[in-house]
Amino acid sequence: MLKTFKRGGVHPDDGKIYAKDKAIETPAIPDQVVIPMSQHFGAPCTPTVKVGDHVKKGQLIGTSDAFLHADIHASISGDVVKVAPMPHNMMVKCMAVVIKSDGKDEWADGIPQERDWTKLESKEIIELIKKAGVVGCGGATFPAHVKFTPNKPVDTFIVNGAECEPYLTCDYRAMVEDEYVQKLVTGVQIIMKALGVHQGYIGIEDNKPEAIAKLTEAFKDIPEVTVQPCVTKYPQGAEKMMIEAMTGRQVEPGGLPMNVGCVVSNVGTVIAVTDAVCHGIPFISRLTTVTGDCIKEPKNLNLRIGTLFQEVIDYCGGFSQTPDRVIGGGPMMGLAQYQLDVPITKGASGILALSPEKCQVGEESPCIRCGRCVEACPMGLIPSQLSIFSSCQAWDKCMEYGVMNCVECGSCVYTCPAKRNIVQYIRNAKAQCKAMQRAAQAKADAQKAKN
């Protein structure tokens, strides 16, 4: 029986035909990598190396004292040639470490290190995940070691295998190729042990029957884990939507998955956990889909962190035609890039090059109050009204109408006949509201100190 979330959602053309049958490839070592110090949700790292240093693959090159951070490691061996702000695929610029390859690709001392995960305690597992700098691969890039130490009791672990973003297929390939399937099976068991839970689900949309069959067979001797087919509906892979589909539980507005006893991780995250715990390998590469109607040879690739978008596109034969836009991530939640000398980061699930016909860009016009965005919103919000409040800078009204509960899935934009950039309005409103909250808190703290 197929499961799904009950409210909202849309059915865009999935575009997966371009790359879904392309086996994962691993390109040659890049001549140079640009490794940003901010690749995760939380505080940016501070470089631990300087220009002229020789580093080896897997060596720590960035860390932070902040609780919410993920360590950064060298993805190749070579010499540090620059430590400076560099272009980033999610922001204008970010402090980065640039490494020139020595062609040797040598591991740092002690890596890899084989371990029997069954003999490890929960705390040991979490520490290894933290040391490896593992983050959520679905796009949120939340540090995995923090997610796996919830401050409330949990009873269920869910693997998000929906890959509901159109065009992206790297998770699908990982669920059908033997090498990655074995890591996925092991990683699920490791995380469930770390969490101390005995119930697991793997949610996969029903447009991926091969993945459903492959994982059902792979987990047949692990009764605690259920492979659950889901309705193909965007945003099925959003954390709160996946929890509702798998368990029937609903996370309250502003709440976290642990509030309903759940932890959710992406397929790529689970695979990275296996590498970290069983082999001592830090998070220095990730699976990425390079696709779209403007890519000559769409592919699914295992890329070193820090490889530039332009080099990746060149490896796929370059552009078949001039794209209207190149997007980092998927078309619904990804960000259009203004340059291609930006690096692959831990959250880079895709590089998407689309023609004007596929982008369907139109001139924005006033809201016509049709209500389609309300019907599509999986969070039960009124996106049209939020966009209007944002454009009028009515930040208090944005808060009143629940702007902070928006998951920025883009379903509203997809359905809007007026072509309004609703998510951009909402992102701006969120930033303004957060700034207001910080200012209010600072004022309250200053008053408290004064008294």
Secondary structure, DSSP 8 states (H G I E B T S, - for coil): --B--SS--B-----GGGTTT--EE-----SEEEEES--SSSS--EE---TT-EE-BT-EEEE-SSSS---EE-SS-EEEEEEEEEE-SSSSEEEEEEEEE-S---B-TT-S----GGG--HHHHHHHHHHHT-B-TTTT--BHHHHTS-SS---EEEEE----STT--HHHHHTTSHHHHHHHHHHHHHHHHHHT---EEEEEETT-HHHHHHHHHHTTT-TTEEEEEE---BTTTSHHHHHHHHHS----TT--GGGGTEEEEEHHHHHHHHHHHHH---S-EEEEEEESTTBSS-EEEEEETT-BHHHHHHHTT-BSS--SEEEES-TTT-EE-S-S--B--TT--EEEEE-HHHHT-----------HHHHH-TT---HHHHHHHHHTT-HHHHHHTTGGG-----HHHHH-TT---HHHHHHHHHHHHHHHHHHHHHHHHHHHHH-
